[in-house]
Amino acid sequence: MVLFGLLFVASIGLYLFEVNYSATKGYEIRQLQKDISAEKLANEKLQLQIIELRSMADLNDKISKLGMVDAGMPKYIDSNVLVARK
């Protein structure tokens, strides 16, 4: 009878330990899933940034291959000055 009582108490203790362990692991899994979601979002942002930077690099390469040069600052004509006469 005493042995049965000890087995019963030990099984209750083991059950409580397993429930607590499972709950702790569940919390850790949820936290890791949140971290994964945040990292995926950061990865997507970095991928978009890579695409933008590559497109600028490709554009600069195409401009240099076509022999285009920088136009510089434009010069504007003052509208009060007479430019041409009839």
C-alpha positions in Angstrom: 0.0 0.0 0.0 2.8 2.4 0.9 4.5 1.5 -2.5 1.3 2.2 -4.3 1.0 5.6 -2.5 4.6 6.5 -3.4 4.0 5.6 -7.1 0.9 7.7 -7.1 2.7 10.7 -5.7 5.6 10.2 -8.0 3.3 10.0 -11.0 1.5 13.2 -10.0 4.9 14.9 -9.6 6.0 13.7 -13.0 2.7 14.8 -14.6 3.1 18.3 -13.1 6.7 18.4 -14.3 5.7 17.4 -17.9 2.8 19.9 -18.0 5.1 22.7 -16.8 7.8 21.7 -19.3 5.3 21.6 -22.2 3.9 25.0 -21.3 7.4 26.5 -21.2 8.4 25.0 -24.5 5.1 26.3 -26.0 5.9 29.8 -24.9 9.4 29.5 -26.4 8.0 28.2 -29.7 5.6 31.2 -29.9 8.5 33.6 -29.2 10.6 32.0 -31.9 7.8 32.1 -34.4 7.5 35.9 -33.7 11.2 36.3 -34.1 11.0 34.4 -37.4 8.2 36.6 -38.7 10.2 39.7 -37.8 13.3 38.4 -39.5 11.3 37.5 -42.6 9.9 41.1 -42.8 13.4 42.5 -42.4 14.7 40.1 -45.1 11.9 41.3 -47.5 12.9 45.0 -46.8 16.5 44.2 -47.5 15.6 42.3 -50.7 13.7 45.4 -51.9 16.7 47.6 -51.1 19.0 45.3 -53.0 16.7 45.5 -56.0 16.7 49.3 -55.9 20.4 49.5 -55.6 20.9 47.1 -58.4 18.6 49.0 -60.7 20.6 52.2 -60.0 23.8 50.4 -60.8 22.4 48.9 -64.0 21.1 52.4 -65.0 24.6 53.9 -64.4 26.2 51.1 -66.5 23.8 51.7 -69.4 24.4 55.5 -69.2 28.1 55.0 -69.4 27.8 52.5 -72.3 25.7 55.0 -74.3 28.3 57.7 -73.8 25.9 60.1 -72.0 27.3 62.8 -69.8 25.9 64.8 -66.9 23.9 67.8 -68.1 25.0 70.0 -65.2 22.9 72.8 -63.8 20.6 74.5 -66.3 20.8 78.2 -67.0 17.5 80.1 -67.1 16.8 83.2 -69.1 15.3 86.2 -67.3 11.8 86.8 -68.6 12.2 90.6 -68.4 15.1 90.6 -70.9 14.2 91.0 -74.6 15.5 88.0 -76.5 14.3 88.5 -80.1 12.6 91.2 -82.2 10.4 91.0 -85.2 
